Structures are given as C-alpha cells and as structure tokens.
Amino acid sequence: MQKPFIVGITGGSASGKTTFLNKLLTSFAPEHVCLISQDTYYKDREHHTIDPNGVINFDLPSCIDDEAYAQDILKVSRGETVYRTEYTFNNPDATPRQLAFKPAPIVVVEGIFVFHFEEVARLLDLKVFIDAKDYIKLQRRIVRDRIERGYDLDDVLYRYTHHVAPTYEKYIEPYKHDADIIIPNNNHFEKALDVLVTFLNSNIKA
C-alpha cells in the first residue's frame, strides 16, 4: 500500500472547520479519504481541569489523549484499521457510534491542537489553517453550542471568554503562520476548497 498523504486541518473553535471538512470529504470517493478527528480523543471528565469558578475547561490540550491520537494516525498510515467510540460532548440525548478509521490514500487529521501536538504535527504532509474573524467565530459558537450541545447563552459566553479565547491565543494562533495554506472562512471558501481538492487529487493519481 502506498503511504497516504496526511493533511492536518486546524483553526479556532467555530472557525468553520466542520463545514469545510464536510465539503472536502464529499469531494472524494469514500474509499479515497479517511477523517480522524481530534474530538474522538477527549479524555474522561475526571481528567479535565476545573477553572477557579468551578467550570470544567474542555478547551485545553490536556483534555486530549494526544499519544493515542498520534498512534492511531500512525496505525492508519501503516495500513491498519482503527476502531474508536465517538465522543458526544456530554450530550445525554446522543448515542455514541463505533467509528472505524480505515486506510485511504488521503488521511485528514482535524482538530484545534493538531499543530500544537508535536507527535501529531510531525506526521503531517500538509498543514491547513482555517481562519475567521473573532466575532464570526463567537456567533457560530453560540448557535452550535446551544443547538448541538444544549448549553444556555450565559454558559456559552462564559466558556468563550474564559476558555476558548485564551486557548486560541496560546495554543492555536501561534501556529497559524506555520501552515502551508491559510483559508479565510468569514463568508465562503469555495475557491480555496477547489485548489486543495485539485492538489489532493493529483496525489491520489500520482
């Protein structure tokens, strides 16, 4: 099996990574691409940091089992299929699925810390940074967390101010200019997506 081309995609919370990823994945046949998301590797709640106000901070690198994440990426790149249980963000109404990460010519590695974790970053063949203005990210975060995760507005704003924004400044934004491609995602990203898809297709056919 040919070594897969590993693409790392990061950006701030609610920068639009999921929307971009969905468009990217549907641009390829399922057997040509494998997505391995950082979100699958959250540790159990008892391992997370509690802030001075007693609120669990889910937006720190220590929340992620980065060693297991890197090992699974490596296994898939070597031709192995990896199975993991989906992380449902403590949503009681969500039923976790059993996920299968199968070898493919393109492996997409996604998450806010994929450039920060050295053992993950060194596996990447291409680094893509999804960028968006702060007020747009906040708007998206409010909508997402209220609908998908059941947080009320005060909770969303508290977490964004005390957890999300400081994490972006310390662990995500400093790696922005290490990226091979920076994609602005304030309104649309179609042209950038077309360029990336064309480039990745050339690697499949190579």
C-alpha positions as CSV (number, residue, x, y, z in Angstrom):
1,M,0.0,0.0,0.0
2,Q,1.3,3.5,-0.9
3,K,1.9,5.7,2.1
4,P,-1.1,8.0,2.5
5,F,-0.9,11.8,2.2
6,I,-1.7,13.2,5.6
7,V,-3.5,16.6,5.8
8,G,-3.8,18.5,9.0
9,I,-6.6,21.0,9.3
10,T,-6.9,23.3,12.3
11,G,-8.3,26.7,13.2
12,G,-10.0,28.4,16.1
13,S,-13.2,27.0,17.6
14,A,-16.2,27.7,15.3
15,S,-13.9,28.9,12.5
16,G,-15.9,26.7,10.2
17,K,-13.7,23.6,10.2
18,T,-16.6,21.2,10.2
19,T,-18.4,22.8,7.3
20,F,-15.1,22.9,5.3
21,L,-14.3,19.3,6.2
22,N,-17.8,18.1,5.1
23,K,-17.3,19.8,1.7
24,L,-13.8,18.4,1.4
25,L,-14.8,14.8,2.2
26,T,-17.7,14.8,-0.2
27,S,-15.3,15.8,-3.0
28,F,-13.7,12.3,-2.9
29,A,-15.0,8.8,-3.1
30,P,-15.3,7.4,0.5
31,E,-12.5,4.8,-0.1
32,H,-10.1,7.6,-1.0
33,V,-10.2,9.6,2.2
34,C,-10.2,8.9,5.9
35,L,-11.0,11.5,8.6
36,I,-9.5,11.2,12.0
37,S,-10.9,13.9,14.3
38,Q,-9.2,15.1,17.5
39,D,-12.7,15.2,19.1
40,T,-12.7,11.4,19.3
41,Y,-9.8,11.5,21.7
42,Y,-11.2,13.6,24.6
43,K,-10.3,12.1,28.0
44,D,-12.9,11.4,30.6
45,R,-14.3,14.3,32.6
46,E,-12.3,13.5,35.7
47,H,-9.1,14.2,33.9
48,H,-10.1,17.7,32.9
49,T,-9.1,21.0,34.5
50,I,-11.6,22.9,36.6
51,D,-11.3,26.7,36.5
52,P,-11.4,29.0,39.6
53,N,-15.2,29.3,39.2
54,G,-15.7,25.5,39.2
55,V,-16.3,25.2,35.5
56,I,-14.7,22.3,33.6
57,N,-12.4,23.6,30.8
58,F,-12.8,21.4,27.8
59,D,-10.5,23.7,25.7
60,L,-7.1,22.7,26.9
61,P,-4.5,20.4,25.2
62,S,-4.5,18.3,28.4
63,C,-8.2,17.3,27.6
64,I,-7.0,15.3,24.6
65,D,-5.2,11.9,24.7
66,D,-2.6,13.1,22.2
67,E,-0.5,10.0,22.4
68,A,-3.4,7.7,21.4
69,Y,-4.3,10.2,18.7
70,A,-0.8,10.1,17.2
71,Q,-0.6,6.3,17.5
72,D,-3.9,5.8,15.7
73,I,-2.9,8.2,12.8
74,L,0.3,6.2,12.5
75,K,-1.5,2.9,12.5
76,V,-3.8,4.0,9.7
77,S,-0.9,5.3,7.7
78,R,0.6,1.8,8.0
79,G,-2.5,0.2,6.6
80,E,-4.3,-0.8,9.8
81,T,-8.0,-0.1,10.6
82,V,-8.6,1.6,13.9
83,Y,-11.8,1.5,16.0
84,R,-12.8,4.2,18.4
85,T,-16.0,5.1,20.3
86,E,-17.5,8.5,19.2
87,Y,-17.3,11.4,21.8
88,T,-20.7,13.0,22.2
89,F,-19.7,16.2,24.2
90,N,-21.7,15.0,27.3
91,N,-24.9,15.3,25.3
92,P,-27.3,12.8,27.1
93,D,-29.5,12.6,24.0
94,A,-26.7,11.5,21.7
95,T,-25.9,7.8,21.3
96,P,-22.2,7.2,20.7
97,R,-21.3,5.4,17.5
98,Q,-18.5,3.0,16.9
99,L,-16.1,4.7,14.4
100,A,-13.8,2.9,12.0
101,F,-10.8,4.7,10.7
102,K,-9.8,2.8,7.5
103,P,-6.6,3.2,5.5
104,A,-7.0,5.5,2.4
105,P,-4.8,7.5,0.0
106,I,-5.7,10.7,1.9
107,V,-5.9,10.9,5.7
108,V,-7.4,14.1,7.1
109,V,-6.4,14.9,10.6
110,E,-8.6,17.6,12.2
111,G,-8.7,19.5,15.5
112,I,-7.7,22.7,17.2
113,F,-4.5,21.2,18.6
114,V,-3.2,19.2,15.6
115,F,-0.4,21.7,15.0
116,H,0.3,22.0,18.8
117,F,0.8,18.3,19.5
118,E,4.4,17.7,18.2
119,E,3.8,13.9,17.8
120,V,0.8,14.7,15.5
121,A,2.3,17.6,13.7
122,R,5.4,15.7,12.6
123,L,3.1,13.2,10.8
124,L,1.5,15.8,8.6
125,D,2.4,16.3,4.9
126,L,0.3,19.4,4.5
127,K,-0.9,21.9,7.1
128,V,-4.1,23.9,6.5
129,F,-5.3,26.7,8.8
130,I,-9.0,27.7,8.7
131,D,-9.2,31.4,9.7
132,A,-12.2,33.6,10.7
133,K,-12.8,36.8,12.5
134,D,-13.4,36.7,16.2
135,Y,-17.0,38.0,16.1
136,I,-18.0,35.5,13.4
137,K,-16.5,32.6,15.4
138,L,-18.4,33.7,18.5
139,Q,-21.7,33.9,16.6
140,R,-21.1,30.4,15.2
141,R,-20.2,29.1,18.6
142,I,-23.4,30.4,20.2
143,V,-25.5,28.7,17.6
144,R,-23.6,25.4,17.7
145,D,-23.4,25.0,21.4
146,R,-27.0,25.9,22.1
147,I,-28.4,23.6,19.4
148,E,-25.9,20.7,19.3
149,R,-24.6,20.6,22.9
150,G,-27.5,22.1,24.9
151,Y,-25.6,25.0,26.6
152,D,-27.5,28.1,27.5
153,L,-26.3,31.5,26.3
154,D,-24.6,32.5,29.6
155,D,-22.7,29.3,29.6
156,V,-21.6,29.7,26.0
157,L,-20.4,33.3,26.6
158,Y,-18.6,32.3,29.8
159,R,-16.7,29.4,28.2
160,Y,-15.8,31.5,25.1
161,T,-14.4,34.4,27.2
162,H,-12.6,32.3,29.8
163,H,-11.7,29.1,28.0
164,V,-12.0,29.3,24.2
165,A,-10.4,32.8,23.5
166,P,-7.4,32.3,25.8
167,T,-6.8,28.8,24.3
168,Y,-6.8,30.2,20.8
169,E,-4.3,32.9,21.7
170,K,-1.9,30.5,23.4
171,Y,-2.2,27.2,21.6
172,I,-3.7,27.8,18.1
173,E,-3.0,31.2,16.7
174,P,0.8,31.0,17.2
175,Y,0.9,28.1,14.7
176,K,-1.1,30.0,12.0
177,H,2.0,31.1,10.1
178,D,3.4,27.6,10.2
179,A,0.6,26.5,7.9
180,D,1.2,25.7,4.3
181,I,-2.3,27.1,3.4
182,I,-4.4,29.7,5.3
183,I,-8.0,29.7,4.2
184,P,-10.2,32.7,5.2
185,N,-13.6,31.5,6.1
186,N,-15.6,34.6,7.0
187,N,-18.1,34.2,4.2
188,H,-17.1,31.4,1.8
189,F,-14.2,29.1,1.0
190,E,-15.2,27.6,-2.4
191,K,-12.1,28.7,-4.4
192,A,-9.7,27.6,-1.7
193,L,-11.5,24.3,-1.4
194,D,-11.2,23.7,-5.2
195,V,-7.5,24.4,-5.1
196,L,-7.0,21.9,-2.2
197,V,-9.1,19.2,-3.8
198,T,-7.2,19.6,-7.1
199,F,-3.9,19.3,-5.3
200,L,-5.0,16.2,-3.3
201,N,-6.4,14.5,-6.4
202,S,-3.0,14.9,-8.0
203,N,-1.6,12.9,-5.1
204,I,-4.1,10.1,-5.5
205,K,-3.3,9.7,-9.2
206,A,0.5,10.0,-8.7
